[in-house]
Amino acid sequence: MGQSSKDQNLSHNNQLVIRNQATLPVVVSFRPPVGHVALAYSYFVFQLQKMEAVPVIDEELSLLNSKECEASAIAILKQIRPDWPEKSIQFKVYTAGITNKIFAVYVDPAEQLIFRVFGKNTEQIIDRKAELESWKKLAKFKMAAPLFAHFKNGLVCGYLEGDTLEVQQLRDPKIQRSIARKIAQLHMTVPHSNEASLFPKMRQFRKALKENFEDEEKQKVFDTEFTEDLCSLIDSLEEKIKLLNEKLAFCHNDLLVHNIVMNKAGAINFIDYEYASTNFELFDLANHFCEHAGVTDPNYDLCPDKAQKLVFLYDYLKARHEVADEKRLREMIARTPLFEAASHLFWALWALVQSQYSTIDFDYLGYAVLRFQQYRKRLAKYDSQL
């Protein structure tokens, strides 16, 4: 709704919008994403022996004061990069968003470190302890940048070279094939548990949602658009999905364009693993289809049609199993609308919580309404096939 966790191009009056803070010269990554700024990371040697014992540093980086933030970052660098001359340290802002401040720090541009500072109140939607454990696991299997430290309200990771994708690039068959193969690699490489996170996470969002909005206009919108009991909708969707006995995998869960990085050689990598966890593999795929709509003024007419989805699922199955089984392909395409509905409901709930807790000047409630409308449409599509 990640992520990011969904997540980077929100704007208001042509100004970047940053959650829980005034406009800063430092960046934030979030869902819905903000900014066309490329989030670059560059693979350098993975130091796996250091991954098992990531240092915990007693520092808290400011979300409001950039100078204080930089001073705290330098204090952290003294512990993890003691050989870096303080006077030579440079800062580079990447993007602005809701759940994280993100900036690079370096002396030599060839070795950059990424600082991610968690936004205020994001614990309502993101389990930071789980995120840290997921990141360690992903880094161990070279599916994420290495993790070098974590501090009171954030972490320090490595840098992967590349630019985040634009929505129009998703129409490129070559890029889509690369994304399908990368998802397959993630699903078959990283170990997973035996329980999908989808419905526990939905219920977490519902629990975090206050019974009433402080703003009367928001309350009217909510009462008009969300007439069904949300807990009952979650229960009903869970029953439908559990009957299918779909396969589990370790999933990204937030594969919008701004969480997909492509380097100059055309290699694809994923970033922003805030929502990564064990989930239904078809949720990861269907959620990606939904994100073709974009995040600023989403246009769901841009989502792939059935033929395009079949090609993507074929490439995914072939990459994962070497052969794309026709029966499984037909099964997956038939079930895709149900998992698209699950994606829309997930991010609708996420946005409802954001509409109550976030101080950013963005219409989260309007975004929740859009996603909820799509949930109904995709669920009706699935039910019509039965």
Stockholm file with secondary structure:
# STOCKHOLM 1.0

chainA/1-386         MGQSSKDQNLSHNNQLVIRNQATLPVVVSFRPPVGHVALAYSYFVFQLQKMEAVPVIDEELSLLNSKECEASAIAILKQIRPDWPEKSIQFKVYTAGITNKIFAVYVDPAEQLIFRVFGKNTEQIIDRKAELESWKKLAKFKMAAPLFAHFKNGLVCGYLEGDTLEVQQLRDPKIQRSIARKIAQLHMTVPHSNEASLFPKMRQFRKALKENFEDEEKQKVFDTEFTEDLCSLIDSLEEKIKLLNEKLAFCHNDLLVHNIVMNKAGAINFIDYEYASTNFELFDLANHFCEHAGVTDPNYDLCPDKAQKLVFLYDYLKARHEVADEKRLREMIARTPLFEAASHLFWALWALVQSQYSTIDFDYLGYAVLRFQQYRKRLAKYDSQL
#=GR chainA/1-386 SS CCCCCCCCCCEETTEECCTTSSCCSSEEECSSCCCSCCCCBCCCCCCHHHHTTCCEECCCCCSSCHHHHHHHHHHHHHHHCTTSCGGGCEEEEEECCSSEEEEEEESSTTSEEEEEEECTTGGGTCCHHHHHHHHHHHHHTTSSCCEEEEETTEEEECCBCCEECCGGGGGCHHHHHHHHHHHHHHHHHSCCCSSCSHHHHHHHHHHHSCSSCSSHHHHHHHHHHCCSCHHHHHHHHHHHHHTTTCCEEEECSCCCGGGEEECTTCCEEECCCTTCEEEEHHHHHHHHHHGGGCSSSCCGGGSCCHHHHHHHHHHHHHHHHSSCCHHHHHHHHHHHHHHHHHHHHHHHHHHHHHHHHCCSSSCHHHHHHHHHHHHHHHHHHHHHHC
#=GC SS_cons         CCCCCCCCCCEETTEECCTTSSCCSSEEECSSCCCSCCCCBCCCCCCHHHHTTCCEECCCCCSSCHHHHHHHHHHHHHHHCTTSCGGGCEEEEEECCSSEEEEEEESSTTSEEEEEEECTTGGGTCCHHHHHHHHHHHHHTTSSCCEEEEETTEEEECCBCCEECCGGGGGCHHHHHHHHHHHHHHHHHSCCCSSCSHHHHHHHHHHHSCSSCSSHHHHHHHHHHCCSCHHHHHHHHHHHHHTTTCCEEEECSCCCGGGEEECTTCCEEECCCTTCEEEEHHHHHHHHHHGGGCSSSCCGGGSCCHHHHHHHHHHHHHHHHSSCCHHHHHHHHHHHHHHHHHHHHHHHHHHHHHHHHCCSSSCHHHHHHHHHHHHHHHHHHHHHHC
//
